[in-house]
Amino acid sequence: MLNVAGPEFDFGPVLYAVLQECEHVRRGLDPGEAPERLQETARRKLAEIQESYEECGGTPPYWRDLEREVMVTALPQYVPAAVEQNRLETSHYDLWRGGDPAARALFALLGLMIGGLIIAAPWIPIFEDAFAFLLALAGLLYPEIKKTFLDFHHSQLLNKLIARAEKYQYDNKIHYTTAAKLDAELDAVGTKTPVAGPRAVAGAGPHSPNPLSPSLPPGRREREG
């Protein structure tokens, strides 16, 4: 999993760009068409990113890993959450009467009544009478509280998907890549570089022969010397 095109093509930034595009599109989708349209949006955004990735000299093996992470791992978790978020937004977050002023007034009244009952209950240690008014205020602001909580929950899911993708790439860095696989990925961009073993690297010094320069046969070396 070698990214030679630059950090902007790491799993996290690419998945962020794809999810950002999907979030922009999903708000205008019907529930029935949302899953398919979101998949199409993700593929289209990936195709745009792939063009830039190839121009920067990226390798096909890494792109296949990246595409699988986006389309097979992250998107199946995102699409159901996006459909549910669409439903919540179009239904005013399942609030009674959509959280209009009449509903807010009723929520505030219920909060005031519940607060009064809690204060009057002898087994509940509430020593401040203003507690009932705090519950009334919470009832008045209940639509905003519910909307903020559900939006935050959806944003947290998106951040978790990006963080998990970054962690997966970090856990599979180059130190877990074999020399053969590394050579294959470098060959894909025409940058063949031999991978030296630990002894060759440790023994290299100012008088060591250059491993990239051709060596002469012993007899010819003596004649030329």
C-alpha positions in Angstrom: 0.0 0.0 0.0 2.5 2.6 -1.3 1.3 6.1 -2.1 3.9 7.8 -4.2 1.5 10.6 -5.5 1.4 12.7 -2.4 -0.4 13.0 1.0 -3.5 14.5 -0.7 -4.2 11.0 -2.0 -4.1 9.3 1.4 -7.2 7.4 2.4 -8.4 10.1 4.8 -8.4 13.1 2.4 -9.8 11.1 -0.5 -12.7 9.7 1.6 -13.3 13.2 3.0 -13.7 14.6 -0.5 -16.0 11.8 -1.5 -18.3 12.1 1.6 -18.4 15.8 1.2 -19.6 15.5 -2.4 -22.2 12.9 -1.3 -23.4 15.1 1.6 -23.9 18.0 -0.9 -26.0 15.8 -3.2 -28.0 13.8 -0.7 -30.2 16.7 0.5 -31.9 16.8 -2.8 -32.6 13.1 -3.2 -35.8 11.1 -2.7 -35.5 8.2 -0.2 -36.1 5.6 -3.0 -33.3 6.9 -5.3 -30.8 8.0 -2.6 -28.8 4.7 -2.3 -28.2 4.4 -6.0 -27.5 8.1 -6.6 -25.1 8.2 -3.7 -23.1 5.3 -5.1 -23.0 7.1 -8.5 -21.8 10.3 -6.9 -19.0 8.5 -5.1 -17.9 6.8 -8.3 -17.9 10.0 -10.2 -15.9 11.8 -7.5 -13.4 9.0 -7.4 -13.0 9.1 -11.2 -12.2 12.8 -10.9 -9.6 12.2 -8.2 -8.1 9.3 -10.1 -7.3 11.5 -13.0 -5.3 13.8 -10.8 -3.8 10.7 -9.1 -2.5 9.3 -12.3 -1.1 12.6 -13.4 0.9 12.7 -10.2 2.4 9.3 -11.0 0.3 7.1 -8.7 0.4 3.3 -8.9 -2.6 1.2 -9.9 -2.2 -1.3 -6.9 -2.5 1.6 -4.4 -5.5 3.0 -6.2 -7.3 -0.4 -6.1 -6.8 -0.5 -2.3 -8.1 3.1 -2.0 -11.1 2.5 -4.2 -12.0 -0.7 -2.2 -11.7 1.2 1.1 -14.2 3.9 -0.2 -16.7 1.8 -2.2 -16.7 -1.5 -0.3 -15.9 -0.5 3.3 -16.9 3.1 4.0 -19.8 3.7 1.6 -22.0 0.8 2.8 -21.8 2.3 6.3 -22.5 5.8 5.1 -25.5 5.2 2.8 -28.0 4.0 5.4 -27.0 6.8 7.7 -27.4 9.3 4.9 -30.9 8.0 4.0 -31.9 8.2 7.7 -30.6 11.7 8.0 -32.5 12.7 4.9 -35.7 11.3 6.5 -35.1 13.2 9.7 -34.5 16.5 7.9 -37.6 16.2 5.7 -39.8 15.2 8.7 -38.5 18.0 10.9 -36.6 15.5 13.0 -39.9 13.7 14.0 -41.0 16.7 16.1 -44.7 17.2 16.9 -46.1 19.8 14.5 -42.6 20.3 13.2 -41.6 22.2 16.3 -43.8 25.2 15.5 -44.5 27.9 18.2 -47.6 26.0 19.5 -45.5 22.9 19.9 -42.8 24.9 21.7 -45.3 26.4 24.1 -46.6 22.9 24.9 -43.1 21.5 25.4 -42.3 24.5 27.8 -45.5 23.9 29.7 -44.7 20.2 30.1 -41.3 21.1 31.3 -42.7 23.5 33.9 -45.2 20.8 35.1 -42.6 18.1 35.3 -40.2 20.5 37.2 -43.0 21.4 39.6 -43.7 17.8 40.3 -40.0 17.0 40.9 -39.7 19.9 43.3 -42.9 18.8 45.2 -41.7 15.2 45.5 -40.2 14.8 49.0 -37.9 12.0 48.0 -36.1 14.0 45.3 -33.5 16.3 46.7 -34.1 19.5 44.7 -33.4 22.7 46.7 -33.8 25.3 44.0 -37.3 26.3 42.8 -35.9 27.7 39.6 -35.3 24.1 38.5 -38.9 24.0 37.1 -38.2 27.1 35.0 -35.0 25.5 33.7 -37.0 22.6 32.5 -39.5 25.0 30.9 -36.7 26.7 29.0 -35.4 23.3 27.9 -38.9 22.4 26.6 -39.0 25.7 24.7 -35.7 24.9 23.1 -36.3 21.2 22.7 -36.6 21.4 18.8 -33.1 23.0 18.5 -31.7 20.5 21.1 -33.0 17.5 19.2 -31.8 18.8 15.8 -28.4 19.7 17.1 -28.0 16.3 18.7 -29.0 14.3 15.6 -26.9 16.4 13.3 -23.9 16.0 15.6 -24.5 12.2 15.7 -24.4 12.1 11.8 -21.2 14.3 11.7 -19.6 12.0 14.2 -20.3 9.0 12.0 -18.6 10.7 9.0 -15.6 11.6 11.2 -15.3 8.0 12.4 -15.3 6.6 8.9 -12.5 9.0 7.9 -10.5 8.2 11.1 -10.9 4.5 10.5 -9.7 4.8 6.9 -6.7 6.8 8.1 -5.9 4.2 10.8 -6.2 1.3 8.4 -3.7 2.9 6.0 -1.4 3.8 8.9 -1.5 0.2 10.1 -0.5 -1.1 6.6 2.4 1.2 5.9 5.4 0.3 3.9 7.1 -1.6 6.7 4.5 -4.3 6.1 5.1 -4.4 2.4 7.3 -7.1 0.9 10.2 -6.2 -1.4 8.5 -8.0 -4.3 5.3 -6.1 -3.9 7.2 -2.8 -3.5 9.1 -3.5 -6.8 5.9 -4.3 -8.5 4.3 -1.0 -7.5 7.4 0.9 -8.5 7.5 -0.9 -11.8 3.9 0.3 -12.5 5.2 3.9 -12.7 8.5 3.0 -14.4 10.6 3.7 -11.2 12.3 0.4 -10.7 14.4 0.7 -7.5 16.1 -2.3 -5.9 15.4 -2.9 -2.3 18.6 -3.5 -0.3 18.6 -5.9 2.6 19.5 -4.8 6.1 23.1 -6.2 5.8 23.8 -4.4 2.5 22.6 -1.1 4.0 24.5 -1.6 7.2 27.7 -2.5 5.4 27.6 0.3 3.0 30.4 2.9 3.5 32.7 5.3 1.5 34.8 2.4 0.1 31.9 0.0 -0.6 31.3 -0.7 -4.3 28.2 1.0 -5.9 25.5 -1.7 -6.2 24.2 0.0 -9.3 27.5 0.1 -11.2 28.5 -2.9 -13.3 31.4 -5.1 -12.0 34.3 -6.3 -14.1 35.5 -9.9 -14.2 38.6 -10.6 -12.1 40.9 -11.2 -15.1 39.8 -8.1 -17.0 40.1 -6.0 -13.8 43.8 -7.1 -13.4 44.6 -6.3 -17.1 42.9 -2.9 -16.9 44.7 -2.2 -13.6 
